[in-house]
Amino acid sequence: MIPIMKKPRNISVFGIRGVGKTAYLIMLINKLSRMMAIHDIKIHSGLEYYMEMMRWILKGEGPQPTKPGERLIIHVSMRINGKKLEVKTYDLAGGEIQRMGPTFRALIDIGDGYLFLIEPSPDPDMRVTQVWLIYRFVEYLTQNFNKKTNKPVAFVFTKNDIYGIKDPQQEFLKYTNPVFNLIHVLRKIKKCAFFAVSSFGGDLETLRMQGKEIQPINVERPFLWLIKNI
């Protein structure tokens, strides 16, 4: 069962530049607003941001990159199974996350749960950077690996209409292992799970040209898992 939230919960979103953080957040809200099991969903903060991103998406061009130094908060409330939920998510430019400055650490400090987005690109630079960032994220979260954490972490493969991942946990091992076996550090996280999602269900321009609607696939699953485990 999903617990009643006594106060707003903060979900911090991580991932390198271009991995699809903004697209995921926008299409998550879009999908939640259309789910019959979810009632009274309201956007308390970030409505203009959401609508502007949807404008770009419906044009078939996709959301514009988050600007460096920009820290965007989306505050959403809803009811699920009669339970009132109030959640704040944070969208930060991928470049800022990669620099791991004070804002990176602040996002970890304030988070009650975390969405870590990964694109399983074969590009060596992208692959190494993502493994490095996951390592440093866990290192900070667990105080240099000295403590285990109860805060849940959802590792989410993006753009799955391209990559077609069937077993996200196995793919995580396959993708990261050639760089560094992250299982050694993930043992410090008591609650973690693996997902594969597609924010749009296909190439935006192709969908628009074919007159097809955007069909986000499984974007709600990691979010609902986090809520259950916070």
C-alpha positions as CSV (number, residue, x, y, z in Angstrom):
1,M,0.0,0.0,0.0
2,I,1.1,3.6,-0.7
3,P,1.5,5.5,2.6
4,I,-0.1,8.8,3.5
5,M,2.5,11.5,3.2
6,K,2.7,13.7,6.2
7,K,4.9,16.2,4.4
8,P,6.0,16.8,0.8
9,R,8.6,14.3,-0.3
10,N,11.5,15.3,-2.4
11,I,12.6,13.2,-5.3
12,S,15.9,14.2,-6.9
13,V,16.7,13.4,-10.5
14,F,20.2,12.6,-11.7
15,G,21.7,11.9,-15.1
16,I,24.3,13.3,-17.5
17,R,23.5,15.9,-20.2
18,G,21.2,14.6,-22.9
19,V,20.0,11.5,-21.0
20,G,16.4,12.7,-21.1
21,K,15.7,14.0,-17.5
22,T,13.4,16.8,-18.6
23,A,11.5,14.6,-21.1
24,Y,11.1,11.9,-18.4
25,L,9.7,14.4,-15.8
26,I,7.3,16.0,-18.2
27,M,5.9,12.8,-19.6
28,L,5.7,11.3,-16.1
29,I,3.3,14.1,-15.1
30,N,1.5,13.7,-18.4
31,K,1.1,9.9,-17.8
32,L,0.0,10.3,-14.2
33,S,-2.7,12.9,-15.2
34,R,-4.2,10.3,-17.5
35,M,-4.2,7.3,-15.1
36,M,-7.6,6.3,-13.8
37,A,-6.2,5.2,-10.5
38,I,-4.8,8.7,-9.8
39,H,-7.2,11.5,-8.7
40,D,-7.0,15.2,-8.1
41,I,-3.5,15.6,-9.6
42,K,-2.4,19.2,-9.3
43,I,0.8,21.0,-10.4
44,H,1.5,23.5,-7.6
45,S,4.8,24.7,-8.9
46,G,6.3,24.4,-12.4
47,L,3.1,24.6,-14.4
48,E,4.5,27.2,-16.9
49,Y,7.6,25.0,-17.3
50,Y,5.5,21.9,-17.9
51,M,3.3,23.6,-20.5
52,E,6.3,25.2,-22.3
53,M,8.0,21.8,-22.5
54,M,4.8,20.2,-23.8
55,R,4.7,22.8,-26.5
56,W,8.1,21.7,-27.8
57,I,7.2,18.1,-27.5
58,L,3.9,18.5,-29.5
59,K,5.9,20.3,-32.1
60,G,7.9,17.2,-32.5
61,E,11.1,18.9,-31.4
62,G,11.5,17.7,-27.9
63,P,12.1,19.8,-24.7
64,Q,14.9,22.4,-24.8
65,P,17.9,21.5,-22.6
66,T,17.9,22.8,-19.0
67,K,20.1,25.8,-18.8
68,P,23.3,25.7,-16.6
69,G,22.6,26.9,-13.1
70,E,18.9,26.5,-13.6
71,R,17.2,24.5,-10.8
72,L,13.6,23.8,-11.6
73,I,11.2,22.5,-9.1
74,I,8.0,20.7,-10.0
75,H,5.6,20.3,-7.0
76,V,2.7,17.9,-7.6
77,S,0.0,16.5,-5.4
78,M,-2.4,13.7,-6.1
79,R,-4.5,10.9,-4.6
80,I,-3.8,7.2,-5.1
81,N,-6.1,4.6,-3.6
82,G,-7.5,7.3,-1.3
83,K,-4.0,8.3,-0.1
84,K,-2.9,11.9,-0.5
85,L,0.6,12.3,-2.0
86,E,2.6,15.4,-2.3
87,V,5.9,15.2,-4.1
88,K,8.5,17.7,-5.2
89,T,10.9,16.8,-8.0
90,Y,14.0,18.7,-9.2
91,D,15.3,19.1,-12.7
92,L,18.9,20.3,-12.9
93,A,21.1,20.7,-16.0
94,G,23.1,17.6,-16.8
95,G,26.3,19.6,-17.0
96,E,25.7,20.9,-13.5
97,I,25.2,17.3,-12.2
98,Q,28.4,16.1,-13.9
99,R,30.4,18.9,-12.2
100,M,29.2,17.5,-8.9
101,G,29.4,20.9,-7.2
102,P,27.4,22.2,-4.2
103,T,24.1,21.8,-6.0
104,F,24.8,18.2,-6.8
105,R,25.4,17.5,-3.1
106,A,22.4,19.6,-2.1
107,L,20.1,17.5,-4.4
108,I,21.4,14.3,-2.6
109,D,21.0,15.9,0.9
110,I,17.4,17.0,0.3
111,G,16.3,13.9,-1.5
112,D,14.0,11.3,0.2
113,G,14.4,9.1,-2.9
114,Y,16.3,9.3,-6.2
115,L,15.7,8.7,-9.9
116,F,19.0,8.0,-11.6
117,L,18.5,8.1,-15.4
118,I,20.9,6.2,-17.7
119,E,21.1,6.0,-21.5
120,P,22.8,2.7,-22.4
121,S,24.7,4.3,-25.3
122,P,27.7,2.3,-26.6
123,D,29.6,5.6,-26.8
124,P,32.7,5.1,-24.6
125,D,32.8,8.6,-23.2
126,M,29.1,8.5,-22.3
127,R,29.5,5.0,-20.8
128,V,32.5,5.8,-18.6
129,T,31.0,9.2,-17.5
130,Q,27.7,7.5,-16.4
131,V,29.5,4.8,-14.4
132,W,31.7,7.4,-12.8
133,L,28.7,9.6,-11.8
134,I,26.8,6.6,-10.3
135,Y,29.9,5.7,-8.3
136,R,30.4,9.2,-7.0
137,F,26.6,9.5,-6.3
138,V,26.6,6.4,-4.1
139,E,29.9,7.4,-2.5
140,Y,28.4,10.7,-1.3
141,L,25.0,9.2,-0.4
142,T,26.7,6.6,1.8
143,Q,29.3,8.9,3.3
144,N,32.2,7.4,1.5
145,F,30.7,3.9,1.6
146,N,30.8,3.9,5.4
147,K,27.1,3.7,6.0
148,K,24.2,1.9,4.3
149,T,21.3,4.1,3.3
150,N,17.5,3.4,3.5
151,K,16.7,6.0,0.9
152,P,15.4,4.3,-2.3
153,V,17.2,4.6,-5.6
154,A,15.6,3.8,-8.9
155,F,18.0,3.3,-11.8
156,V,16.1,4.0,-15.0
157,F,17.3,3.3,-18.5
158,T,15.8,5.9,-20.9
159,K,15.0,5.9,-24.6
160,N,13.9,2.2,-24.5
161,D,12.1,2.5,-27.8
162,I,15.6,2.6,-29.2
163,Y,17.4,0.1,-27.0
164,G,14.6,-2.5,-26.3
165,I,15.8,-3.6,-22.9
166,K,13.9,-6.5,-21.5
167,D,15.7,-7.1,-18.2
168,P,16.9,-3.8,-16.7
169,Q,18.8,-5.3,-13.8
170,Q,20.8,-7.6,-16.1
171,E,21.4,-4.8,-18.6
172,F,22.7,-2.6,-15.7
173,L,25.3,-5.3,-15.0
174,K,26.1,-5.8,-18.6
175,Y,26.4,-2.0,-19.3
176,T,28.5,-1.0,-16.3
177,N,30.6,-4.1,-15.7
178,P,33.2,-3.4,-18.4
179,V,34.0,-0.1,-16.7
180,F,33.6,-1.0,-13.0
181,N,31.5,-3.6,-11.3
182,L,29.1,-1.3,-9.4
183,I,27.5,-4.1,-7.4
184,H,30.3,-3.6,-4.9
185,V,29.0,-0.1,-4.1
186,L,25.3,-0.8,-4.6
187,R,25.4,-3.1,-1.6
188,K,25.4,0.0,0.5
189,I,21.9,0.9,-0.9
190,K,19.2,-1.2,0.9
191,K,16.5,-0.4,-1.5
192,C,17.2,-0.1,-5.2
193,A,15.4,-1.2,-8.3
194,F,16.0,-1.1,-12.1
195,F,13.6,0.0,-14.9
196,A,13.5,0.7,-18.6
197,V,11.3,3.5,-20.0
198,S,10.5,5.4,-23.1
199,S,9.3,8.9,-22.6
200,F,7.8,9.3,-26.0
201,G,7.4,5.7,-27.4
202,G,9.3,6.6,-30.5
203,D,11.0,9.4,-32.4
204,L,9.0,12.6,-31.9
205,E,9.2,13.9,-35.5
206,T,8.3,10.5,-36.9
207,L,5.3,10.2,-34.6
208,R,4.1,13.7,-35.6
209,M,4.5,13.1,-39.3
210,Q,2.6,9.8,-39.0
211,G,-0.2,11.5,-37.0
212,K,0.4,9.2,-34.0
213,E,0.1,10.3,-30.4
214,I,3.0,10.2,-28.0
215,Q,2.8,7.0,-25.9
216,P,5.1,7.1,-22.9
217,I,6.0,3.6,-21.9
218,N,6.5,2.6,-18.2
219,V,7.5,6.1,-17.1
220,E,5.2,5.8,-14.0
221,R,6.7,2.5,-12.8
222,P,10.0,3.8,-11.1
223,F,8.1,6.8,-9.7
224,L,5.4,4.7,-8.0
225,W,8.1,2.3,-6.8
226,L,9.9,5.2,-5.1
227,I,6.7,6.5,-3.5
228,K,6.0,3.0,-2.0
229,N,9.5,2.8,-0.6
230,I,10.1,6.3,0.8
